Amino acid sequence: MTNSSLWLIPDAINRFGVRVHAVDGHRWNDATPCSEWKVRDLVNHMVGEHLWVPHLLAGESLEQVGDRYDGDVVGADPVRAWDEAAERSLAAWKGADLSGTARFSFGEAPLTVYADQILVDLTVHEWDLARGSGQPERLDPAAVDHSLAYARANAERIANLGIIAAPVHTTSTDPAVQLLSLLGRAV
């Protein structure tokens, strides 16, 4: 485990899971900072993402996985769906060899980049889930620091993907606020 995001991922998965379990039943349709997603949609996105992890870390291609995780992957029980996806993802990360590369929708990249992206997604979407479901919004400082370094180093590429809102100006010195603002969240 030489990549620092790799050792941060298990705790980030577990923290996100704690947030999923804490969603009050009536809050699943509440808005999140991700303008197109309700709380349930956000969890659906993360479940789908973590269902992909074992395949990509095992060297499968996008074509081999296909569209099996498109659409609604949480069904009637988002909590159970998250728990099952998280368990599979955790097992894959614990045995991961990040020395190789994989092909992603944006092209081929080292698996260390994939680990960084997963950590950023877990960290930022943990905040999105907390904000959308009325939970405390504090984030893990180590995950924030690593995610902020990755986001700063890749800001132009991230912006060019067109999948997140434009950065929001901030004068805050708080690393979490800087990360969230850089990734289009108004804190």
C-alpha positions as CSV (number, residue, x, y, z in Angstrom):
1,M,0.0,0.0,0.0
2,T,2.3,2.7,-1.2
3,N,-0.4,5.0,-2.6
4,S,-1.7,7.0,0.3
5,S,-5.2,7.1,-1.1
6,L,-5.3,3.3,-0.9
7,W,-4.9,3.3,2.8
8,L,-7.5,6.1,3.2
9,I,-10.2,4.4,1.0
10,P,-11.4,1.8,3.6
11,D,-12.2,4.4,6.2
12,A,-13.7,6.7,3.5
13,I,-16.0,3.8,2.4
14,N,-17.0,3.2,6.0
15,R,-17.6,6.9,6.7
16,F,-19.9,7.1,3.7
17,G,-21.7,4.0,4.9
18,V,-22.3,5.6,8.3
19,R,-23.9,8.5,6.5
20,V,-26.1,6.2,4.3
21,H,-27.3,4.4,7.5
22,A,-28.1,7.7,9.1
23,V,-30.4,9.0,6.4
24,D,-33.9,9.4,7.8
25,G,-36.5,7.5,5.8
26,H,-38.3,10.7,4.8
27,R,-35.0,12.4,3.5
28,W,-34.3,10.0,0.5
29,N,-36.0,12.4,-1.9
30,D,-34.3,15.6,-0.5
31,A,-32.1,17.7,-2.8
32,T,-28.3,17.5,-2.6
33,P,-25.7,20.0,-3.7
34,C,-25.4,17.9,-6.9
35,S,-28.3,19.7,-8.7
36,E,-29.5,16.7,-10.6
37,W,-29.5,14.3,-7.7
38,K,-31.7,13.7,-4.7
39,V,-30.2,11.8,-1.7
40,R,-31.3,8.5,-3.2
41,D,-29.8,9.3,-6.6
42,L,-26.5,10.2,-5.0
43,V,-26.4,6.9,-3.1
44,N,-27.3,5.1,-6.3
45,H,-24.4,6.8,-8.1
46,M,-22.0,5.7,-5.3
47,V,-23.4,2.2,-5.2
48,G,-22.9,1.9,-9.0
49,E,-19.4,3.3,-8.7
50,H,-18.4,0.8,-6.0
51,L,-19.9,-2.1,-7.9
52,W,-17.5,-1.3,-10.7
53,V,-14.4,-1.3,-8.4
54,P,-13.8,-5.1,-8.2
55,H,-14.1,-5.4,-12.0
56,L,-11.7,-2.6,-12.8
57,L,-9.1,-3.6,-10.2
58,A,-9.3,-7.2,-11.6
59,G,-8.4,-5.8,-15.0
60,E,-11.7,-6.1,-16.8
61,S,-12.5,-3.6,-19.5
62,L,-15.4,-1.2,-19.7
63,E,-16.8,-3.4,-22.5
64,Q,-16.6,-6.6,-20.3
65,V,-18.6,-4.9,-17.5
66,G,-21.0,-3.4,-20.0
67,D,-24.1,-1.7,-18.8
68,R,-25.0,-4.0,-15.9
69,Y,-24.6,-1.1,-13.4
70,D,-26.5,1.5,-15.4
71,G,-29.8,2.9,-14.0
72,D,-31.3,2.1,-10.6
73,V,-28.9,-0.2,-8.7
74,V,-30.3,0.5,-5.2
75,G,-33.9,-0.7,-5.7
76,A,-36.2,-0.5,-2.7
77,D,-33.4,-0.7,-0.1
78,P,-30.6,1.9,-0.7
79,V,-28.9,1.0,2.6
80,R,-28.6,-2.7,1.8
81,A,-27.5,-1.9,-1.7
82,W,-24.7,0.3,-0.3
83,D,-23.7,-2.2,2.2
84,E,-23.3,-4.9,-0.4
85,A,-21.5,-2.7,-2.9
86,A,-19.2,-1.4,-0.1
87,E,-18.3,-4.9,1.0
88,R,-17.3,-5.9,-2.5
89,S,-15.4,-2.7,-3.0
90,L,-13.5,-3.0,0.3
91,A,-12.5,-6.5,-0.5
92,A,-11.1,-5.5,-3.9
93,W,-9.2,-2.5,-2.5
94,K,-7.7,-4.6,0.3
95,G,-6.2,-6.9,-2.2
96,A,-5.4,-4.3,-4.8
97,D,-2.1,-4.1,-6.7
98,L,-2.1,-0.5,-8.0
99,S,1.0,-0.9,-10.2
100,G,-1.0,-1.4,-13.4
101,T,-3.3,0.7,-15.5
102,A,-7.0,0.4,-16.5
103,R,-9.1,1.9,-19.3
104,F,-11.7,4.3,-18.1
105,S,-14.3,6.5,-19.9
106,F,-11.7,9.2,-20.0
107,G,-8.9,7.0,-21.4
108,E,-6.2,4.8,-19.9
109,A,-4.8,5.7,-16.5
110,P,-2.7,4.3,-13.7
111,L,-4.7,2.5,-11.0
112,T,-3.2,5.0,-8.5
113,V,-5.2,7.7,-10.3
114,Y,-8.3,5.6,-10.0
115,A,-7.7,5.2,-6.2
116,D,-7.3,9.0,-6.0
117,Q,-10.5,9.6,-7.9
118,I,-12.4,7.1,-5.7
119,L,-11.2,8.9,-2.5
120,V,-12.2,12.3,-3.9
121,D,-15.6,11.0,-4.8
122,L,-16.1,9.4,-1.4
123,T,-15.0,12.5,0.4
124,V,-16.9,15.1,-1.6
125,H,-20.1,12.9,-1.9
126,E,-19.9,12.3,1.8
127,W,-20.3,16.0,2.3
128,D,-23.1,16.1,-0.4
129,L,-24.9,13.3,1.4
130,A,-24.5,15.0,4.8
131,R,-25.8,18.3,3.4
132,G,-28.7,16.8,1.5
133,S,-29.8,14.6,4.4
134,G,-29.3,17.1,7.3
135,Q,-26.3,15.4,8.9
136,P,-23.2,17.0,10.4
137,E,-20.9,18.1,7.5
138,R,-17.4,17.6,9.1
139,L,-15.0,15.6,6.8
140,D,-11.9,13.6,7.7
141,P,-8.9,15.9,7.5
142,A,-6.5,13.3,6.0
143,A,-9.0,12.5,3.2
144,V,-9.6,16.2,2.6
145,D,-5.9,17.0,2.4
146,H,-5.2,14.1,-0.1
147,S,-8.3,14.9,-2.1
148,L,-7.5,18.6,-2.2
149,A,-4.0,18.0,-3.5
150,Y,-5.4,15.7,-6.2
151,A,-8.1,18.2,-7.2
152,R,-5.6,21.1,-7.3
153,A,-3.2,19.1,-9.5
154,N,-6.0,18.1,-11.8
155,A,-8.3,21.1,-11.7
156,E,-8.1,21.8,-15.5
157,R,-8.7,18.2,-16.5
158,I,-11.6,17.9,-14.0
159,A,-13.2,21.1,-15.3
160,N,-12.9,19.9,-18.9
161,L,-14.8,16.7,-18.1
162,G,-17.9,18.8,-17.7
163,I,-19.4,16.6,-15.0
164,I,-19.1,19.0,-12.1
165,A,-20.1,22.6,-11.6
166,A,-17.6,25.3,-12.1
167,P,-15.4,26.2,-9.1
168,V,-16.9,28.5,-6.5
169,H,-14.7,31.4,-5.4
170,T,-13.8,31.2,-1.7
171,T,-11.4,33.1,0.6
172,S,-11.6,30.4,3.2
173,T,-8.3,28.8,4.4
174,D,-10.2,25.7,5.5
175,P,-9.0,22.8,3.4
176,A,-12.5,21.2,3.3
177,V,-14.1,24.5,2.1
178,Q,-11.3,24.9,-0.5
179,L,-11.9,21.3,-1.8
180,L,-15.6,21.6,-2.0
181,S,-15.4,25.1,-3.6
182,L,-12.9,23.8,-6.2
183,L,-15.3,21.1,-7.1
184,G,-18.3,23.4,-7.5
185,R,-19.9,23.3,-4.1
186,A,-21.1,26.5,-2.4
187,V,-20.3,26.0,1.2
